[in-house]
Amino acid sequence: MQQETLRATERVTSGSRASRRLRRDGRVPAVVYGTKIETKAVHVESRELYGVLRTEAGLNAIIELDIDGSTLLAIAREIQRDPIRGDISHLDFIEVSLDTEIDAEVGIDYIGIPEGVKNDGGIVETLEASILITALPNAIPSSIEVNIEHLEIHDTIKVEDLPVIEGVTYQLESDRTLATVLLPAAEVEPEPLEGEEGVEGEEGVEGEEGEEGDAASSEDES
């Protein structure tokens, strides 16, 4: 996996006011930490950050982080975004080693149109769009592809159906369902309104009363 370079500057001041000032200046506040380094508060240029995270590796990109001339390898985690604009407002950089495995969330790409969709009008229900894996930083795939063209109605794709990738361990149970093909929900016939049933009942009662009234009148006349 290609390494990306990102420059960072250690923060002199902290707090929400200082962070807002950094964001106005096009910077993103961040924290760098790891098992072998002292935690540092830094800030990075937002455009450079987006350029790194929009590569094929995405959030799992290995970043050569240059902090005021001192470099280390890191990955981005705990990304926070502005709830309105969607801009990154804060993130963590975690130091990594190329010879030590790490956990990573990787997207699943479902390839093809299932037979159950083409022939029977089914729909694909995706239960998991990504999966947690463990791998060396350089062995983390940008995505995991699985072909679903053969699926019929009620067929499923499970973790055990994912491709075997050297150096990659899936962290979900092997029988966990990731996607399935279902028939669309059938339309339910609307139930009759209570008022409609009541009218029919009332008509029956009125008819019975009418017959009893006629019988009583006949007896009186006789």
Beta strands, then each sheet from edge to edge (+ up, - down):
strand 1: 3-10
strand 2: 27-33
strand 3: 40-45
strand 4: 62-67
strand 5: 70-81
strand 6: 88-95
strand 7: 102-111
strand 8: 123-126
strand 9: 130-135
strand 10: 144-147
strand 11: 156-158
strand 12: 169-170
strand 13: 177-182
sheet 1: 1+ 3- 2+ 6+ 5- 4+ 1+
sheet 2: 10+ 7+ 9- 12+
sheet 3: 8+ 13- 11+
end
